[in-house]
Amino acid sequence: MTHRTDLAQPDEALRRAREDLPVAAQLLHAVADLISDHQPEQALTTTALGLAFATAGANVLAQYPGAVRDVALLRALAALVALNDDSLTQGVTGGEYALRLRLAAKAV
């Protein structure tokens, strides 16, 4: 039987590990978490990706000054462009795209 505290420790360790990442990487990981947590086997839409970015941005970027937010957002978007794929028009699932975002986060 898994208890709530059993899940909290790994989640807390992951949160702490991500704090050391660049802010843009934190943002990309947060977006990846959101799209992989909600129906990861379904095809990802641009609307769902946009909502995930808006939610992750509000959660992650809100704690930083404006200049940091601006640079982080530009770097995260550049990482998306660097993916240079048309996977959203190819029916990629949220889980697959989340993996791509986590890979892109390593480059920022």
C-alpha positions as CSV (number, residue, x, y, z in Angstrom):
1,M,0.0,0.0,0.0
2,T,1.4,3.4,-1.0
3,H,0.9,6.2,1.4
4,R,0.7,9.9,0.6
5,T,4.0,10.6,2.4
6,D,5.7,7.9,0.3
7,L,4.9,9.9,-2.8
8,A,5.7,13.3,-1.3
9,Q,9.4,12.4,-0.7
10,P,10.3,11.7,-4.3
11,D,8.3,14.6,-5.5
12,E,10.1,16.9,-3.1
13,A,13.5,15.5,-4.2
14,L,12.6,16.2,-7.8
15,R,11.4,19.7,-7.0
16,R,14.7,20.5,-5.2
17,A,16.8,19.0,-8.0
18,R,15.0,21.2,-10.6
19,E,15.6,24.3,-8.5
20,D,19.3,24.1,-9.6
21,L,18.3,24.1,-13.3
22,P,18.2,27.3,-15.4
23,V,14.8,28.9,-15.2
24,A,14.1,28.1,-18.9
25,A,14.7,24.4,-18.1
26,Q,12.5,24.6,-15.1
27,L,9.7,26.0,-17.3
28,L,10.2,23.3,-20.0
29,H,10.1,20.5,-17.3
30,A,6.9,22.0,-15.8
31,V,5.2,22.1,-19.2
32,A,6.3,18.5,-19.8
33,D,4.9,17.5,-16.4
34,L,1.6,19.0,-17.2
35,I,1.2,17.5,-20.7
36,S,2.3,14.1,-19.5
37,D,0.1,14.1,-16.4
38,H,-3.1,14.7,-18.4
39,Q,-4.0,12.0,-20.9
40,P,-0.4,11.3,-22.1
41,E,-1.6,8.7,-24.6
42,Q,-3.8,11.3,-26.4
43,A,-2.6,13.4,-29.3
44,L,-1.3,16.7,-28.1
45,T,-3.0,19.8,-29.5
46,T,-1.6,23.3,-29.9
47,T,-4.3,24.5,-27.5
48,A,-3.3,22.0,-24.8
49,L,0.4,22.9,-25.3
50,G,-0.5,26.6,-25.0
51,L,-2.5,26.0,-21.8
52,A,0.3,24.0,-20.3
53,F,2.8,26.8,-21.1
54,A,0.5,29.4,-19.6
55,T,0.0,27.3,-16.4
56,A,3.6,26.4,-16.1
57,G,4.6,30.0,-16.7
58,A,2.3,31.3,-14.0
59,N,3.7,28.7,-11.6
60,V,7.4,28.7,-12.4
61,L,8.1,32.2,-13.7
62,A,6.0,34.1,-11.2
63,Q,8.7,33.7,-8.5
64,Y,11.4,35.5,-10.6
65,P,11.9,39.2,-11.5
66,G,10.6,40.4,-14.9
67,A,14.0,40.4,-16.6
68,V,14.7,36.8,-15.6
69,R,11.2,35.8,-16.7
70,D,11.7,37.4,-20.1
71,V,15.0,35.7,-20.8
72,A,13.8,32.3,-19.5
73,L,10.7,32.5,-21.8
74,L,12.8,33.5,-24.8
75,R,15.2,30.6,-24.1
76,A,12.4,28.1,-23.6
77,L,10.8,29.2,-26.9
78,A,14.1,29.0,-28.7
79,A,14.5,25.4,-27.4
80,L,11.1,24.6,-28.9
81,V,12.1,26.1,-32.2
82,A,15.3,24.1,-32.1
83,L,13.2,20.9,-31.9
84,N,12.4,21.9,-35.4
85,D,9.7,19.3,-35.9
86,D,6.1,19.2,-37.0
87,S,5.1,16.7,-34.4
88,L,2.0,18.5,-33.4
89,T,0.6,18.2,-36.9
90,Q,1.7,14.6,-36.9
91,G,-0.4,13.5,-34.0
92,V,2.3,13.1,-31.4
93,T,1.1,12.1,-27.9
94,G,1.5,14.3,-24.9
95,G,3.8,11.7,-23.4
96,E,6.0,11.7,-26.4
97,Y,6.2,15.5,-26.6
98,A,6.9,15.7,-22.9
99,L,10.0,13.6,-23.5
100,R,11.1,15.9,-26.3
101,L,10.6,18.9,-24.0
102,R,12.7,17.3,-21.3
103,L,15.4,16.7,-23.9
104,A,15.2,20.3,-25.0
105,A,15.5,21.5,-21.4
106,K,19.0,20.0,-21.3
107,A,20.0,22.5,-24.1
108,V,19.0,25.7,-22.3
